[in-house]
Amino acid sequence: MLRFRFHALLLLLVLPALPALAQAGPTFVNPVMPAGPDPWVIFHDGFYYEMNSTGTNLTIRKTRDITDLAHAQTSVVWIPPATGPYSHEIWAPELHRLDGKWYIYFAADDGSNDHHRIWAIENAAEDPTEGQWTFKGKVAAPSDKWAIDATVFTLRGQNYIVWSGWEGDANGVQSLYIARLKNPWTIDGQRVRLSTPEHPWERVGDFPWEGKVLSLPHVDVNEGPEILQRGDRTFLTYSASGCWTNYYELGMLSLLPGRDPMDAAAWTKSDHPVFWQNPAGHAYGTGHNGFFPSPDGRQNWIIYHANPEPNQGCGNLRSPRIQPFTWNPDGTPNFGRPVPLGQPLEKPSGTQ
C-alpha cells in the first residue's frame, strides 16, 4: 500500500484558497474543515463525534452541529508509544459503540508499512471524550496478515468486523475481508474475502512526480470499507484505486436480505463506481467515507474526503465534506455527485 510513500512530496503542493468553512444561518458550504483525511462520524445522544487520520494520535471532535466541525471541541484521547508495533502511521480511526462501551479501531505499525495491523482501545464512559481509554490489543484473524481500515457492524445480534488486507505477506493486492467478533476486540474464526479489485476503475495508479504523471500498470486497491444499513438491507461501500490519484472513488457491495454476511456469495458487487470525482466542483479523489443521520433522524448524510485540485495526492490537502443522499426505488442508496465547493447547502434537519 503506497498511501504515504509520496507523502512528503505531496505536502509541498500549495493548497488553493478555499471558501469559508461555514456560515451563519440555515446553510453551510463545504469543506467542513480545511483538512482531515479518512473522516468518520458517529451520532450519539445529540452529539456528533468525528475522527480522521492524523498519523500521530487519536483525536475526537465533538459538536452538535456537524457543519461547524472546524470549531468543534477537540480531545486527543490516545497517544502511541514512541516505539513498538503500534507506534507509527496511525491511520483511519473509527469510533464505535458496542455492548454499552466505546471502541476505537485504528491501523498502526512499527515504522514499516509491511507490519500494519488493526488495534483497539476501549472506554466505558458515556461520553467518549471523557473517562479512561484502555488499550485492548491487536484485532487480527488467525492468519494475522497486513490489515488497515477496520469498521464494525451488528446484524441480527452478531458483531462483525470488515477491513482491507493482503492475502499473503507481500504488498500486491488489497482486498476486503470480514470476520465474526467474539467480543469487540477479538476475532472469532477465519476471515472471508468479500471483494478484490477486478474492474478497471478499481485499479488506477497514476501519480504526479516532478511535474509529470507517471502511470503504473495497475494498482489493486479495495480499502476503507463502510457499512450502511436500512431496514433489512445492508450495503458496504469501499474506496478503490490509489488514494494518490484523482480516481480514488467509491464502489459498493449489497448483501441479499436475510443472508449470512460471512457468505461471500451473498454479496453482489456493483460493476461501476457509486460516487466519484467532480472536476467542475473541485472534488478529486473522493473516497474513504462514512454515514450519519441528521439530528432529527429524517435525513441520511455521507461524509468523505476530497482534494480541491487535481493531482494533489493522499496527503493533508484532503478535506472532509458532507452532503445528504437519497434512496432509489429499488432500495439502494443514491449518493449523487460531489457537491461543488462553495455551493450553499441546507444544514442537516434538526441542527441546533
NUKOL-636904 format. One record per residue (C-alpha): chain; residue number from 1; residue in one letter; x, y, z. Coordinates in steps of 0.1 Angstrom, whole numbers, plus 5000, padded with zeros to 4 digits. Layout:
% NUKOL-636904
(A NUM A (X Y Z));
...
***
This chain:
% NUKOL-636904
(A 1 M (5000 5000 5000));
(A 2 L (5015 5033 4988));
(A 3 R (4993 5057 5008));
(A 4 F (5021 5076 5024));
(A 5 R (5050 5067 5002));
(A 6 F (5048 5100 4984));
(A 7 H (5035 5119 5014));
(A 8 A (5065 5143 5017));
(A 9 L (5063 5153 4981));
(A 10 L (5025 5158 4981));
(A 11 L (5026 5181 5010));
(A 12 L (5047 5205 4990));
(A 13 L (5017 5212 4968));
(A 14 V (5001 5245 4976));
(A 15 L (4966 5245 4989));
(A 16 P (4944 5270 4970));
(A 17 A (4922 5294 4987));
(A 18 L (4891 5276 5000));
(A 19 P (4857 5291 5006));
(A 20 A (4846 5299 5042));
(A 21 L (4842 5267 5062));
(A 22 A (4808 5275 5075));
(A 23 Q (4784 5304 5075));
(A 24 A (4757 5317 5098));
(A 25 G (4721 5307 5093));
(A 26 P (4704 5276 5080));
(A 27 T (4730 5269 5053));
(A 28 F (4767 5259 5051));
(A 29 V (4793 5253 5024));
(A 30 N (4820 5225 5021));
(A 31 P (4846 5217 5033));
(A 32 V (4836 5215 5069));
(A 33 M (4873 5215 5079));
(A 34 P (4903 5226 5059));
(A 35 A (4919 5192 5063));
(A 36 G (4911 5158 5076));
(A 37 P (4916 5126 5055));
(A 38 D (4897 5094 5062));
(A 39 P (4868 5111 5081));
(A 40 W (4845 5091 5103));
(A 41 V (4814 5104 5121));
(A 42 I (4790 5088 5147));
(A 43 F (4759 5104 5162));
(A 44 H (4751 5097 5199));
(A 45 D (4728 5114 5224));
(A 46 G (4726 5146 5205));
(A 47 F (4763 5150 5196));
(A 48 Y (4784 5142 5166));
(A 49 Y (4818 5126 5172));
(A 50 E (4843 5129 5143));
(A 51 M (4877 5112 5138));
(A 52 N (4901 5113 5110));
(A 53 S (4937 5102 5102));
(A 54 T (4963 5123 5120));
(A 55 G (4992 5099 5116));
(A 56 T (5003 5106 5152));
(A 57 N (4974 5102 5176));
(A 58 L (4937 5095 5181));
(A 59 T (4917 5128 5182));
(A 60 I (4879 5131 5187));
(A 61 R (4859 5162 5177));
(A 62 K (4826 5167 5195));
(A 63 T (4798 5190 5182));
(A 64 R (4760 5194 5180));
(A 65 D (4764 5210 5145));
(A 66 I (4784 5188 5121));
(A 67 T (4786 5216 5096));
(A 68 D (4807 5236 5122));
(A 69 L (4832 5208 5126));
(A 70 A (4861 5232 5123));
(A 71 H (4851 5247 5157));
(A 72 A (4842 5215 5175));
(A 73 Q (4855 5206 5209));
(A 74 T (4888 5187 5203));
(A 75 S (4902 5160 5225));
(A 76 V (4933 5139 5220));
(A 77 V (4923 5107 5237));
(A 78 W (4953 5085 5229));
(A 79 I (4990 5090 5220));
(A 80 P (5010 5060 5208));
(A 81 P (5043 5050 5225));
(A 82 A (5075 5062 5209));
(A 83 T (5084 5027 5197));
(A 84 G (5067 4993 5192));
(A 85 P (5043 4976 5169));
(A 86 Y (5016 5004 5171));
(A 87 S (5038 5035 5174));
(A 88 H (5037 5048 5138));
(A 89 E (5014 5058 5110));
(A 90 I (4981 5059 5129));
(A 91 W (4955 5056 5101));
(A 92 A (4917 5057 5096));
(A 93 P (4905 5056 5132));
(A 94 E (4868 5048 5138));
(A 95 L (4848 5053 5169));
(A 96 H (4820 5027 5176));
(A 97 R (4797 5019 5205));
(A 98 L (4793 4981 5211));
(A 99 D (4778 4964 5241));
(A 100 G (4775 4996 5261));
(A 101 K (4811 5007 5257));
(A 102 W (4831 5028 5232));
(A 103 Y (4858 5013 5210));
(A 104 I (4882 5030 5186));
(A 105 Y (4897 5008 5159));
(A 106 F (4928 5021 5141));
(A 107 A (4957 5009 5119));
(A 108 A (4993 5014 5130));
(A 109 D (5027 4999 5125));
(A 110 D (5063 4999 5139));
(A 111 G (5076 5022 5112));
(A 112 S (5074 4996 5085));
(A 113 N (5043 4996 5063));
(A 114 D (5046 4958 5059));
(A 115 H (5037 4955 5096));
(A 116 H (5005 4974 5096));
(A 117 R (4978 4958 5117));
(A 118 I (4945 4968 5134));
(A 119 W (4944 4978 5171));
(A 120 A (4916 4987 5195));
(A 121 I (4911 5007 5226));
(A 122 E (4881 5007 5250));
(A 123 N (4862 5033 5271));
(A 124 A (4833 5026 5295));
(A 125 A (4823 5063 5299));
(A 126 E (4791 5076 5284));
(A 127 D (4810 5104 5266));
(A 128 P (4840 5091 5246));
(A 129 T (4858 5124 5252));
(A 130 E (4857 5116 5290));
(A 131 G (4867 5086 5311));
(A 132 Q (4897 5064 5306));
(A 133 W (4907 5047 5274));
(A 134 T (4922 5012 5278));
(A 135 F (4944 4996 5252));
(A 136 K (4929 4962 5243));
(A 137 G (4955 4950 5217));
(A 138 K (4957 4937 5182));
(A 139 V (4925 4927 5164));
(A 140 A (4936 4900 5140));
(A 141 A (4924 4869 5123));
(A 142 P (4944 4837 5129));
(A 143 S (4963 4843 5097));
(A 144 D (4975 4877 5111));
(A 145 K (4982 4894 5077));
(A 146 W (4987 4931 5068));
(A 147 A (4955 4949 5077));
(A 148 I (4941 4985 5078));
(A 149 D (4908 5004 5077));
(A 150 A (4887 4984 5101));
(A 151 T (4850 4991 5106));
(A 152 V (4824 4971 5126));
(A 153 F (4787 4965 5124));
(A 154 T (4759 4944 5141));
(A 155 L (4735 4922 5122));
(A 156 R (4708 4901 5139));
(A 157 G (4726 4904 5172));
(A 158 Q (4761 4893 5159));
(A 159 N (4790 4918 5157));
(A 160 Y (4813 4917 5126));
(A 161 I (4845 4934 5115));
(A 162 V (4854 4943 5080));
(A 163 W (4888 4956 5068));
(A 164 S (4913 4959 5040));
(A 165 G (4942 4934 5038));
(A 166 W (4967 4914 5019));
(A 167 E (4962 4877 5011));
(A 168 G (4998 4870 5019));
(A 169 D (5028 4888 5033));
(A 170 A (5037 4908 5002));
(A 171 N (5023 4942 4991));
(A 172 G (5003 4934 4959));
(A 173 V (4965 4933 4962));
(A 174 Q (4943 4949 4988));
(A 175 S (4911 4931 4993));
(A 176 L (4882 4934 5017));
(A 177 Y (4878 4908 5044));
(A 178 I (4851 4901 5070));
(A 179 A (4851 4881 5103));
(A 180 R (4828 4875 5132));
(A 181 L (4837 4891 5165));
(A 182 K (4838 4870 5198));
(A 183 N (4840 4903 5216));
(A 184 P (4847 4938 5204));
(A 185 W (4885 4932 5203));
(A 186 T (4887 4895 5194));
(A 187 I (4880 4879 5160));
(A 188 D (4862 4846 5161));
(A 189 G (4873 4822 5134));
(A 190 Q (4888 4827 5100));
(A 191 R (4884 4857 5077));
(A 192 V (4864 4856 5045));
(A 193 R (4873 4877 5014));
(A 194 L (4843 4897 5002));
(A 195 S (4859 4918 4974));
(A 196 T (4891 4921 4954));
(A 197 P (4899 4947 4926));
(A 198 E (4886 4934 4893));
(A 199 H (4872 4964 4874));
(A 200 P (4894 4990 4856));
(A 201 W (4881 5018 4879));
(A 202 E (4894 4998 4909));
(A 203 R (4930 4996 4896));
(A 204 V (4941 5031 4887));
(A 205 G (4975 5040 4899));
(A 206 D (4987 5072 4880));
(A 207 F (5005 5097 4903));
(A 208 P (5023 5130 4899));
(A 209 W (5061 5132 4901));
(A 210 E (5083 5161 4893));
(A 211 G (5058 5178 4871));
(A 212 K (5049 5146 4852));
(A 213 V (5022 5120 4856));
(A 214 L (5037 5085 4858));
(A 215 S (5015 5056 4850));
(A 216 L (5017 5023 4869));
(A 217 P (5004 4992 4851));
(A 218 H (4978 4989 4877));
(A 219 V (4972 4993 4914));
(A 220 D (4949 4968 4930));
(A 221 V (4932 4986 4959));
(A 222 N (4899 4979 4978));
(A 223 E (4901 4998 5012));
(A 224 G (4881 5020 5035));
(A 225 P (4850 4997 5039));
(A 226 E (4819 5013 5055));
(A 227 I (4786 4997 5064));
(A 228 L (4752 5014 5056));
(A 229 Q (4720 4997 5069));
(A 230 R (4684 5005 5062));
(A 231 G (4656 4981 5072));
(A 232 D (4666 4946 5062));
(A 233 R (4692 4959 5037));
(A 234 T (4729 4961 5043));
(A 235 F (4754 4978 5020));
(A 236 L (4791 4980 5021));
(A 237 T (4808 5009 5004));
(A 238 Y (4846 5009 4998));
(A 239 S (4873 5031 4982));
(A 240 A (4890 5018 4951));
(A 241 S (4923 5027 4932));
(A 242 G (4953 5046 4945));
(A 243 C (4944 5072 4971));
(A 244 W (4970 5095 4955));
(A 245 T (4951 5095 4922));
(A 246 N (4921 5116 4911));
(A 247 Y (4902 5084 4905));
(A 248 Y (4900 5073 4942));
(A 249 E (4863 5066 4943));
(A 250 L (4835 5045 4959));
(A 251 G (4823 5011 4950));
(A 252 M (4796 4992 4967));
(A 253 L (4786 4956 4978));
(A 254 S (4750 4947 4986));
(A 255 L (4740 4919 5010));
(A 256 L (4710 4899 5000));
(A 257 P (4683 4903 5027));
(A 258 G (4683 4875 5053));
(A 259 R (4716 4861 5041));
(A 260 D (4748 4854 5062));
(A 261 P (4773 4882 5057));
(A 262 M (4801 4856 5061));
(A 263 D (4790 4840 5028));
(A 264 A (4808 4859 5001));
(A 265 A (4783 4847 4975));
(A 266 A (4755 4865 4995));
(A 267 W (4771 4899 4984));
(A 268 T (4766 4914 4950));
(A 269 K (4791 4939 4937));
(A 270 S (4783 4969 4916));
(A 271 D (4801 4969 4883));
(A 272 H (4805 5007 4883));
(A 273 P (4815 5033 4910));
(A 274 V (4787 5048 4930));
(A 275 F (4805 5080 4939));
(A 276 W (4833 5096 4920));
(A 277 Q (4852 5129 4913));
(A 278 N (4835 5161 4901));
(A 279 P (4862 5183 4885));
(A 280 A (4837 5212 4880));
(A 281 G (4830 5211 4917));
(A 282 H (4867 5209 4928));
(A 283 A (4863 5174 4941));
(A 284 Y (4891 5149 4932));
(A 285 G (4900 5116 4948));
(A 286 T (4866 5114 4965));
(A 287 G (4867 5085 4989));
(A 288 H (4871 5070 5024));
(A 289 N (4836 5079 5036));
(A 290 G (4812 5074 5065));
(A 291 F (4775 5078 5071));
(A 292 F (4754 5096 5097));
(A 293 P (4718 5108 5103));
(A 294 S (4706 5143 5107));
(A 295 P (4699 5152 5144));
(A 296 D (4662 5146 5139));
(A 297 G (4668 5113 5121));
(A 298 R (4649 5124 5090));
(A 299 Q (4679 5126 5066));
(A 300 N (4708 5104 5056));
(A 301 W (4742 5121 5051));
(A 302 I (4776 5110 5037));
(A 303 I (4810 5123 5048));
(A 304 Y (4840 5118 5026));
(A 305 H (4873 5134 5018));
(A 306 A (4884 5150 4985));
(A 307 N (4912 5172 4971));
(A 308 P (4902 5207 4957));
(A 309 E (4925 5204 4927));
(A 310 P (4938 5175 4905));
(A 311 N (4970 5155 4913));
(A 312 Q (4972 5166 4949));
(A 313 G (4976 5130 4962));
(A 314 C (4969 5115 4995));
(A 315 G (4983 5140 5019));
(A 316 N (4968 5166 5042));
(A 317 L (4952 5186 5014));
(A 318 R (4923 5162 5016));
(A 319 S (4894 5179 5033));
(A 320 P (4862 5164 5048));
(A 321 R (4829 5172 5030));
(A 322 I (4793 5163 5038));
(A 323 Q (4761 5161 5018));
(A 324 P (4727 5144 5020));
(A 325 F (4718 5114 4999));
(A 326 T (4686 5097 4989));
(A 327 W (4673 5062 4981));
(A 328 N (4665 5046 4947));
(A 329 P (4631 5029 4942));
(A 330 D (4649 4995 4944));
(A 331 G (4661 5004 4980));
(A 332 T (4697 5011 4971));
(A 333 P (4714 5044 4981));
(A 334 N (4718 5072 4956));
(A 335 F (4748 5093 4966));
(A 336 G (4746 5117 4936));
(A 337 R (4777 5136 4927));
(A 338 P (4801 5156 4950));
(A 339 V (4786 5190 4957));
(A 340 P (4808 5218 4944));
(A 341 L (4829 5237 4969));
(A 342 G (4812 5269 4979));
(A 343 Q (4777 5258 4969));
(A 344 P (4753 5265 4999));
(A 345 L (4735 5235 5013));
(A 346 E (4708 5234 5040));
(A 347 K (4721 5222 5073));
(A 348 P (4710 5187 5084));
(A 349 S (4674 5189 5096));
(A 350 G (4671 5194 5133));
(A 351 T (4705 5211 5137));
(A 352 Q (4705 5233 5168));
***
